[in-house]
């Protein structure tokens, strides 16, 4: 079944077509989201949201880009929304903990846990993802799509709806910013 | 200088760690969970629509009742006002003996 047939079937509410879509894209959606949220439970939650959104908005898909590109775009937006919501909750928790009886911080995210990271690199990856989390959204998206999903600059440009030159610039700025953060971290740790 | 080189090396090493990340397998029950979520959302939306419909109906009934009450009250008040004015005039006419034609020229 090609993309257009799949879209037509989905618009008619075909359950089998929807199952096929979920099975085809679940791995890439989950891994993309996981790179952003860095927690399995949260990634599962956001992945479900992505497919619900796909189901609800498939009729508005105009076919101007590939279906996979559109799904990637939804995944990134949902992941970034989730991160924004989580940081809002965290800020609120900081305020409520000031007035609460106990000083424990509610809703605080636990330690970094990405099951795709090999044991020897766990510590390094945790440092790297902490630095990635400080990047602006667009730089973060471009960097993660390239490094975790092996997307080409052209594909990233399609997903982010910018031109290839902009992607190149985003990637080089992301790398420079990460390097700067990591060098500062190293100096700070050594002092 | 040496410290800078070490820091650069450290940054490069940390940056390389992302290339070792393996793709993670997804839970087999994802589709069922997505379906459940869609159904729950649908039920919730239907519930909200039902509440919205009932509230709209209540509001409509309230407006109709208000309109009807206003209409009947104004109608009765006008009629009562006219009757009252008419009885006042007849009392005045009786007082000054204007009820019968008693002119005698």
Interface residues (C-beta under 8 A of the other chain):
Chain A: X19 X22 X23 X26 X27 X30 X31 X34 X35 X40 X44 X47 X48 X49 X51 X52 X55 X114 X115 X116 X117 X118 X121 X124 X125 X127 X128 X131 X147 X148 X175 X178 X179 X182 X183 X186 X187 X190
Chain B: X3 X4 X6 X7 X8 X10 X11 X13 X14 X15 X17 X18 X19 X20 X21 X22 X23 X24 X25 X26 X27 X30 X31 X33 X34 X37 X38 X41
